[in-house]
Amino acid sequence: MALITLNNVSWGLGGADLIENASFQIDKGERICLLGRNGAGKSTLLRILGGTLLPDNGEIWRQQGITMATLEQEVPRQTGGTIFEVIATGLGDMGRALFQHQRLCNDPMTAGSPEKSSLLDTLQTQLDGNDGWTLLQQIEAAVTQAGLDPMVDFDTLSAGMKRRALFCRAVAGKPDIFLLDEPTNHLDIDTIVWMEDYILRHMHTVLFVSHDRAFASRVANRVMELDRGRLTSYACDYRTYIKRKEADLLSEANRDRQFDKKLSQEEAWIRQGIKARRTRNEGRVRALKKMRAAYRQRRNSLGNVALQTQEAERSGKLVMEAEGIHYAYDGKPLIRNFSTLIMRGDKIGLIGPNGTGKTTLLKILTAEMLPDSGSVRHGTRLQVAYFDQLRAQLQEDKSVIENIGEGNDFIIFNERKRHVISYLKDFLFLPDRCHTPVHILSGGEKNRLMLAKLFARPANVLVMDEPTNDLDAETLELLEELLLEFSGTLLLVSHDRTFLNNVVTSTLAFEGDGMVRAYPGGYDDWLDQRPRQTAPEQRAVQPPKASQPARTNHKSRKLGYMQQRELDALPRQIDELEKEQQELFAAMSEPQFYKTDKEKIAAIQNRLQEVEALITSAYERWDTLDSL
């Protein structure tokens, strides 16, 4: 039975509907990736599913008693307190009761007061009678698995750590359905890999919005696309969706071409004069009017960003040379004895966990910061353009056009004069949107504006710090092509594994304790070459030391022969089970499925439950053997 069903749901805000007659259902065990261009209405659809936004038309049916949790794209305003408080107070009455109980127990100012004792008794009774202590265990488990200290102040966390804490809030209540909006934004690769593993092992039913192609490829077993108001479902994984989508676009283009040709012929016929208005041709005239109406209602694709760099004077062969760079923060070395030689045309990726010093190294290399020791030498004729992940270069109180034109109506682009509005059209900003204040733009629009600002000036060195956040897949692919064709030098910080693999020719990896090592190739090449102890799949996200139970009296023991064979075989077994699970989902997604024999329907549903149980058991066994 479906957990949620939507029937002919529509929603709009003036003009064409963002969501138009959407009908679909979410079944238990589905991990659905929702795709679409920036501004297509994906976050709106998530809010409709979550019940925080009502549709204009249509019906929504939810299975009685199901629970849902949402991870929003942006950190909610007025989110404060400790990590434990943020998680607990977001889980309803029992979560708030747990937080009040903890705060009272830890407050020495109220020790021994009758009021405190009375309130503690009330809270204890409330928690005892409503399974509150089980919820406490779930919160503690989520925090430990995410490697967070529950007593740390939420406001002091980085953007990535805040996202991790909010992800814990979503999973701690163990809801039936998870709604995740860009869950990987601001997360480092280690945390993204951990999140993928967590979803695959512990989260049975998920609908998530993501433009991270590697994340979608690993997690999704179904893809839905929201395009020009229409919602299309693909009962397949992400890689298969890419092939089917390409075929669908070709088919749509052929249909439109044939329709336009027929319409052109009919328009020519109607202009022949009196012959077209004879009684026997009235049907043909009516058909032409319907074709005209259909043409007016056709919603054409938004199009793609027209990315182009400005040609700058060629830099010298040597771009940058760093020798013996050392930099520490609060006594902790971020960069230790780092040396490198960057030549013209190099495309270098920087990878590592959040907070390890990637942005700091970029600023040292570009002379925005000075190292504690060591030196940086620049080559000749460098023209550097810097993409800042915090978008500090954008003036939030000014309009889009003011940020690009800086008081002028025209810019000089490749020695040609261009109107600012014409230039912004290349980045999908319509004329009326050009006068919009930056602070009300979406994340994707702000990143497109940052790209427009970056490419508005000539450069032969591009320094890009997390340029891929919030960009849709089409824009990401175009940016990849642009950077591949760029004849200058590129320094790129990114947590998008596919983007790194497709663009960079070498990688600087931050591997802990201030060590930065160079590797040829992209992210996958680094995985093959890295020291084994730094593999993200092995170390994932470690919980804080204070949360780990003492194990000083236990010695690690070696696996026996049969246990090792079992461990080696488990990944293949899990792959086969998950493949069968996807095939079962595909069968159940067919329109004619529920019209077949009842015994066949029951057999497939029972087998799906068996497969899900076997997958869970296999992962648990894998954890047990791996811990030995």
C-alpha positions in Angstrom: 0.0 0.0 0.0 1.3 3.5 -0.9 2.5 5.7 2.0 1.5 8.9 0.1 -0.5 9.4 -3.0 -0.9 12.7 -5.0 -3.7 13.0 -7.5 -3.7 15.9 -10.0 -2.0 18.3 -7.7 -1.2 21.8 -9.0 0.4 24.8 -7.4 1.4 28.2 -8.9 2.2 31.8 -8.0 1.0 33.8 -11.0 1.7 32.8 -14.6 2.1 29.1 -15.5 1.9 26.6 -12.6 5.2 25.5 -11.1 3.5 22.1 -10.5 0.8 21.1 -13.0 -1.6 18.1 -12.4 1.1 16.0 -10.7 0.1 12.4 -9.9 2.3 9.8 -8.2 2.7 7.7 -5.2 5.5 6.8 -2.7 5.8 3.2 -1.7 7.7 1.8 1.3 11.4 1.1 0.4 11.6 3.7 -2.4 14.6 6.0 -2.5 13.4 8.7 -4.9 15.7 11.4 -6.4 13.7 14.5 -7.4 15.4 16.4 -10.2 14.7 19.6 -12.0 16.2 23.0 -13.0 16.8 25.7 -10.4 13.4 27.3 -9.6 11.4 24.4 -11.2 9.4 23.9 -7.9 11.2 21.0 -6.3 11.4 22.5 -2.8 7.7 23.6 -3.2 6.7 20.0 -3.9 8.6 18.8 -0.8 6.7 21.3 1.3 3.4 20.1 -0.2 4.3 16.5 0.6 5.3 17.5 4.1 2.1 19.3 4.7 3.5 22.8 5.3 2.1 24.1 2.0 -1.4 23.4 0.6 -1.8 22.8 -3.2 -4.1 25.0 -5.3 -5.9 21.9 -6.7 -5.8 18.2 -6.4 -5.8 15.6 -3.6 -3.2 14.2 -1.2 -3.7 11.0 0.6 -1.4 9.9 3.4 -1.5 6.5 5.1 -2.9 6.8 8.5 -0.3 7.2 11.3 2.7 7.7 9.0 5.4 10.1 10.2 7.6 12.3 8.1 10.8 14.3 8.7 12.2 17.1 6.6 15.7 18.4 6.1 15.4 21.9 4.5 17.8 23.4 2.0 18.6 26.3 4.2 19.3 26.3 8.0 16.1 27.6 9.6 16.3 31.0 11.2 16.4 31.4 15.0 17.9 27.9 15.3 20.0 28.1 18.5 21.1 26.3 21.6 23.2 23.2 22.0 23.2 20.5 19.3 21.1 18.3 21.7 18.6 21.1 22.2 18.3 21.8 18.4 17.7 18.1 17.8 15.4 17.4 20.8 13.2 20.5 20.4 12.6 19.6 16.7 11.1 16.3 17.7 7.8 17.4 19.2 6.5 17.3 22.7 8.6 14.4 23.9 11.8 16.0 22.5 11.0 19.2 24.3 10.3 17.3 27.5 13.7 15.5 27.2 15.5 18.9 26.7 13.8 20.4 29.7 14.6 17.4 31.8 18.3 17.5 30.8 18.5 21.3 31.4 17.0 20.9 34.9 19.3 18.0 35.8 22.4 20.0 34.7 21.5 23.4 36.3 23.3 23.8 39.6 21.4 27.0 40.3 18.2 25.1 41.0 19.7 22.2 42.9 17.4 21.1 45.8 14.6 23.5 45.0 11.0 22.1 45.5 9.9 23.7 42.2 12.7 21.8 40.4 11.8 18.5 42.1 8.1 18.9 41.2 8.8 19.7 37.6 11.3 16.9 37.3 8.7 14.4 38.6 6.1 15.8 36.1 8.6 15.4 33.2 9.7 12.0 34.4 6.1 10.8 34.4 5.5 12.3 30.9 8.6 10.6 29.5 7.9 7.2 31.2 4.4 7.1 29.8 5.2 8.1 26.3 8.4 6.1 25.5 10.5 9.3 25.9 13.6 7.4 27.0 13.6 5.4 23.8 13.6 8.7 21.9 16.6 9.8 24.0 18.5 6.7 23.0 17.7 7.4 19.3 19.0 11.0 19.7 22.2 9.8 21.3 22.7 7.1 18.7 22.2 9.6 15.8 24.6 12.2 17.4 27.3 9.5 18.0 27.0 8.1 14.5 27.3 11.6 13.1 30.4 12.4 15.1 28.9 15.3 17.0 29.3 16.6 20.5 25.7 17.2 21.8 26.9 19.9 24.2 28.4 22.2 21.5 26.6 25.4 20.8 24.9 25.1 17.4 25.6 28.7 16.4 29.4 28.1 16.6 29.3 25.3 14.0 30.3 25.6 10.3 27.6 25.4 7.6 28.5 21.8 7.0 28.4 20.8 10.7 25.0 22.6 11.0 23.7 20.5 8.1 25.0 17.4 9.8 23.2 18.3 13.1 19.9 19.0 11.2 20.3 15.7 9.4 20.5 14.0 12.9 17.3 15.8 13.9 15.6 14.3 10.8 16.7 10.7 11.5 16.5 10.7 15.3 12.7 10.4 15.3 12.8 7.3 13.0 10.0 8.6 10.7 8.4 6.5 8.0 9.4 9.0 5.2 12.4 11.3 4.9 12.1 14.5 2.8 15.7 15.8 2.1 16.3 19.0 0.2 19.9 19.2 -1.1 21.2 17.1 1.9 24.9 17.2 0.6 25.2 21.0 0.4 28.2 22.3 2.3 29.2 18.8 3.4 32.7 17.5 2.8 33.2 14.3 0.8 33.8 12.1 4.0 30.5 13.2 5.4 28.7 12.7 2.1 30.0 9.1 1.9 28.9 8.6 5.5 25.5 10.0 4.7 25.1 7.7 1.6 26.0 4.7 3.8 23.6 5.8 6.5 20.7 6.2 4.1 21.3 2.8 2.4 21.5 1.0 5.8 18.9 2.8 8.0 16.5 4.9 5.9 13.9 2.8 4.1 11.8 5.4 2.3 13.4 8.7 1.1 12.5 11.4 -1.3 15.5 13.7 -1.8 16.4 16.7 -4.0 20.1 16.6 -5.1 22.3 17.7 -8.0 25.2 15.6 -6.7 25.4 13.0 -9.4 27.6 10.6 -7.5 25.2 10.8 -4.5 22.1 10.2 -6.7 23.8 7.3 -8.5 24.6 5.5 -5.3 21.4 6.2 -3.4 18.4 6.4 -5.7 16.4 3.5 -7.0 13.8 5.7 -8.6 14.0 9.1 -10.3 11.3 11.8 -10.7 11.9 14.9 -12.8 10.0 18.2 -12.5 10.3 20.0 -15.8 8.1 22.9 -16.9 5.4 22.0 -14.4 5.2 18.3 -15.5 6.3 15.5 -13.2 7.7 12.4 -14.9 8.7 9.2 -13.0 11.4 6.8 -14.1 11.4 3.5 -12.2 15.1 3.0 -12.5 18.4 4.1 -11.0 20.1 7.4 -11.9 22.4 6.1 -14.6 19.5 4.4 -16.4 17.5 7.6 -16.1 20.2 9.6 -17.9 19.9 7.3 -20.9 16.0 7.3 -20.9 15.9 11.1 -20.4 18.1 11.6 -23.5 15.8 9.4 -25.5 12.7 11.3 -24.2 14.2 14.7 -25.1 15.0 13.5 -28.7 11.4 12.2 -29.0 10.0 15.5 -27.7 12.1 17.5 -30.1 10.8 15.3 -33.0 7.2 15.7 -32.0 7.6 19.5 -31.7 9.3 19.6 -35.1 6.5 17.6 -36.8 3.8 19.7 -35.0 5.5 23.0 -36.1 5.8 21.8 -39.7 2.1 20.8 -39.7 1.1 24.2 -38.2 3.1 26.1 -40.8 1.4 24.2 -43.6 -2.1 24.9 -42.1 -1.2 28.6 -41.6 -0.2 28.8 -45.3 -3.4 27.0 -46.3 -5.7 29.4 -44.4 -4.1 32.4 -46.1 -5.2 31.1 -49.5 -8.5 33.0 -49.0 -12.1 32.0 -49.7 -11.3 28.3 -50.3 -10.4 28.0 -46.6 -13.8 29.4 -45.5 -16.0 27.1 -47.5 -18.4 25.0 -45.5 -16.7 21.8 -46.3 -13.5 23.2 -44.7 -14.9 24.4 -41.4 -13.5 21.3 -39.6 -10.1 22.0 -40.9 -10.4 25.6 -39.6 -11.4 24.4 -36.2 -8.5 22.0 -36.1 -6.1 24.9 -37.0 -7.5 27.0 -34.1 -6.9 24.1 -31.7 -3.3 23.8 -33.0 -2.7 27.5 -32.4 -4.0 27.2 -28.8 -1.8 24.1 -28.3 1.2 26.1 -29.6 0.5 29.0 -27.2 0.2 26.6 -24.3 3.5 24.8 -25.1 6.0 25.4 -22.3 9.4 25.5 -23.9 12.6 24.6 -22.1 14.2 27.3 -20.0 17.4 26.8 -22.0 20.9 26.5 -20.8 23.4 29.0 -19.3 25.7 30.3 -22.1 29.0 30.2 -20.3 32.0 31.9 -21.8 35.3 33.2 -20.3 36.9 36.4 -21.4 40.2 36.0 -23.2 43.0 37.4 -21.1 46.7 37.9 -21.9 48.5 34.6 -21.7 50.3 34.2 -18.3 53.9 33.2 -18.0 54.7 29.5 -18.0 55.3 29.6 -14.3 52.1 30.5 -12.4 52.9 30.0 -8.7 55.6 28.4 -6.7 55.2 27.6 -3.0 58.1 26.5 -0.8 57.9 25.3 2.8 54.5 26.8 3.6 53.5 26.5 7.2 50.3 27.9 8.7 48.7 27.3 12.1 45.4 28.4 13.6 45.0 28.4 17.4 48.2 26.5 17.7 46.9 23.7 15.4 48.8 23.3 12.1 46.5 23.6 9.1 49.3 23.4 6.5 52.7 21.9 7.3 55.9 22.2 5.1 53.9 22.4 1.9 55.7 23.0 -1.5 54.3 22.9 -5.0 54.9 24.2 -8.5 51.9 25.3 -10.6 52.4 25.7 -14.3 50.2 27.4 -16.9 47.3 25.2 -17.9 47.3 23.1 -14.7 43.8 22.2 -13.4 44.2 21.4 -9.7 41.5 20.1 -7.3 41.8 20.6 -3.5 40.0 18.0 -1.4 39.7 17.3 2.3 37.3 17.5 5.3 35.7 20.8 6.2 37.9 23.0 8.3 41.2 21.5 7.2 42.5 24.6 5.5 41.6 24.4 1.8 40.3 28.0 1.5 43.3 29.1 3.6 45.7 27.5 1.2 43.9 29.2 -1.8 44.3 32.6 -0.1 48.0 32.0 0.7 48.7 31.0 -2.9 46.9 34.1 -4.3 48.7 36.4 -1.7 45.5 37.3 0.1 47.0 35.9 3.3 50.6 35.5 4.5 51.9 32.1 5.7 53.5 31.8 9.1 56.6 30.7 7.3 57.7 29.8 3.8 57.2 31.7 0.6 55.0 32.0 -2.5 56.3 33.3 -5.8 54.0 34.4 -8.7 54.7 34.3 -12.4 54.2 37.1 -14.8 51.0 38.6 -16.3 48.7 36.9 -13.9 45.0 37.9 -14.0 43.2 36.1 -11.2 39.4 35.7 -10.9 38.2 34.4 -7.5 34.9 32.5 -6.9 34.1 32.8 -3.1 32.0 30.0 -1.7 30.4 32.5 0.8 29.4 34.8 -2.1 30.9 37.8 -0.2 31.5 39.5 -3.5 27.8 39.9 -4.0 26.1 43.0 -2.5 22.9 41.5 -1.1 21.1 44.9 -0.8 21.7 45.7 -4.5 20.0 44.4 -7.6 21.3 41.7 -10.0 22.1 44.3 -12.6 23.9 46.6 -10.1 26.1 43.8 -9.0 27.3 43.2 -12.6 27.2 46.7 -14.1 28.5 48.5 -11.0 26.6 51.6 -12.0 27.1 51.2 -15.8 24.5 49.9 -18.3 27.3 48.3 -20.4 30.3 46.0 -19.9 33.2 45.2 -22.2 33.2 41.5 -22.9 36.0 40.2 -25.2 36.6 43.7 -26.5 33.0 44.1 -27.4 30.4 46.4 -25.7 27.5 44.4 -24.3 24.4 45.7 -22.4 24.3 44.2 -18.9 20.8 42.8 -19.3 21.8 41.1 -22.6 24.8 39.6 -20.7 22.7 38.4 -17.8 20.3 36.6 -20.2 23.2 34.2 -20.9 22.9 33.2 -17.2 19.1 32.8 -17.5 18.1 36.1 -15.8 15.1 37.5 -17.5 14.9 41.3 -17.8 12.4 41.7 -14.9 14.6 39.4 -12.7 17.6 41.6 -13.4 16.1 44.3 -11.1 15.5 41.9 -8.2 17.5 42.5 -5.0 20.2 39.7 -4.6 19.0 38.8 -1.1 15.7 37.3 -2.3 17.4 35.1 -5.0 17.5 31.3 -4.6 20.8 29.6 -3.9 21.1 28.5 -7.5 20.4 32.0 -8.8 23.0 33.4 -6.5 25.6 31.0 -7.8 24.7 31.8 -11.4 25.2 35.5 -10.6 28.5 34.7 -9.0 29.6 33.0 -12.3 28.4 36.0 -14.2 30.5 38.3 -12.0 33.5 35.9 -12.3 33.4 35.8 -16.1 32.7 39.5 -16.6 36.4 40.3 -16.3 39.3 38.8 -18.2 41.3 36.1 -16.4 44.0 33.6 -17.0 43.8 32.1 -13.5 40.5 30.9 -12.1 40.3 30.2 -8.3 37.0 28.6 -7.5 35.9 27.7 -4.0 32.9 25.4 -4.0 31.3 26.7 -7.2 28.9 23.7 -7.6 26.6 24.3 -4.6 23.0 24.7 -5.7 23.7 24.4 -9.4 21.4 22.1 -11.4 22.9 19.2 -13.4 22.7 20.9 -16.8 24.6 24.0 -15.6 27.2 21.8 -13.9 27.8 19.9 -17.1 28.2 23.2 -19.0 30.6 24.6 -16.4 32.6 21.4 -16.7 32.9 21.9 -20.5 33.9 25.5 -20.0 36.6 24.7 -17.6 37.9 21.8 -19.7 38.2 24.3 -22.7 39.8 27.0 -20.5 43.4 27.5 -21.6 44.5 29.1 -18.4 45.1 27.7 -14.9 42.4 26.4 -12.5 42.5 26.0 -8.7 39.3 24.3 -7.6 37.9 23.4 -4.2 34.9 21.0 -4.6 33.1 18.2 -2.8 31.4 17.1 -6.0 33.2 13.9 -6.9 31.9 13.7 -10.4 32.8 17.3 -11.1 36.4 16.7 -9.8 36.8 13.6 -11.9 35.6 15.3 -15.1 37.7 18.5 -14.7 40.9 18.4 -12.7 44.2 16.8 -13.9 45.8 16.7 -10.4 44.7 16.7 -6.8 46.0 18.3 -3.6 44.6 16.2 -0.7 44.5 17.4 2.9 45.2 14.2 4.9 45.3 15.4 8.5 47.9 17.0 10.8 48.6 19.7 8.3 49.9 17.3 5.6 48.9 18.2 2.0 50.0 15.7 -0.7 49.7 15.9 -4.5 48.3 13.1 -6.6 47.8 12.9 -10.4 44.2 12.7 -11.6 40.9 13.4 -10.0 38.9 12.1 -7.0 38.7 8.4 -8.1 42.4 8.5 -8.9 43.1 9.7 -5.4 41.0 6.9 -4.0 43.2 4.4 -5.8 46.5 6.0 -4.7 45.8 7.3 -1.2 47.3 5.8 1.9 44.7 3.2 3.1 44.2 4.7 6.5 42.8 7.9 5.0 40.1 6.3 2.9 36.7 8.0 3.7 34.9 4.7 3.4 37.0 3.3 6.3 37.2 6.3 8.6 33.8 7.9 7.6 32.8 10.2 10.5 34.3 9.3 13.8 32.2 10.1 17.0 33.8 12.4 19.6 36.2 10.6 22.0 34.0 11.4 24.9 31.1 9.4 23.4 33.1 6.3 22.7 32.9 3.5 25.3 36.2 2.5 26.9 37.8 -0.5 25.2 41.2 -0.6 26.9 40.6 -4.1 28.2 39.6 -5.6 24.9 42.1 -6.7 22.3 41.2 -6.7 18.7 41.2 -10.2 17.3 41.8 -11.5 13.8 39.0 -12.9 11.7 38.9 -16.7 11.2 39.2 -18.1 7.7 35.4 -18.7 7.3 34.6 -15.3 8.8 36.9 -13.6 6.3 35.4 -15.4 3.4 31.9 -14.4 4.6 33.0 -10.8 4.9 34.5 -10.8 1.4 31.3 -12.3 0.0 28.9 -9.8 1.7 29.3 -6.9 -0.7 28.4 -9.1 -3.7 25.4 -10.5 -1.9 24.2 -7.1 -1.0 24.6 -5.9 -4.5 22.5 -8.8 -5.8 19.8 -8.3 -3.2 19.6 -4.5 -3.9 19.4 -5.3 -7.6 16.5 -7.7 -7.0 14.9 -5.0 -4.8 15.1 -2.5 -7.7 13.6 -5.0 -10.1 10.7 -5.6 -7.7 10.1 -1.8 -7.3 10.1 -1.5 -11.1 7.5 -4.3 -11.4 5.3 -2.6 -8.7 5.6 0.8 -10.5 4.1 -0.5 -13.7 0.6 1.0 -14.3 -0.9 -2.5 -14.9 0.6 -4.1 -11.7 -2.4 -3.8 -9.5 -4.7 -5.1 -12.2 -3.0 -8.5 -12.3 -3.8 -11.7 -10.3 -4.0 -11.0 -6.5 -1.8 -14.0 -5.7 1.0 -12.6 -7.9 0.7 -9.2 -6.3 0.9 -10.7 -2.8 3.9 -12.9 -3.8 5.9 -9.9 -5.1 5.0 -7.8 -2.1 6.0 -10.6 0.3 9.3 -11.2 -1.6 10.1 -7.4 -1.4 9.7 -7.7 2.4 11.9 -10.7 2.5 14.6 -8.9 0.4 14.5 -5.8 2.6 14.9 -8.0 5.7 17.9 -9.8 4.1 19.5 -6.5 3.1 19.2 -5.2 6.7 20.6 -8.5 8.1 23.5 -8.5 5.6 24.5 -4.9 6.5 24.3 -5.7 10.3 26.5 -8.8 9.7 28.9 -6.7 7.7 29.1 -4.2 10.6 29.7 -7.0 13.1 32.5 -8.7 11.1 34.1 -5.4 10.1 34.3 -4.3 13.8 36.3 -7.5 14.5 
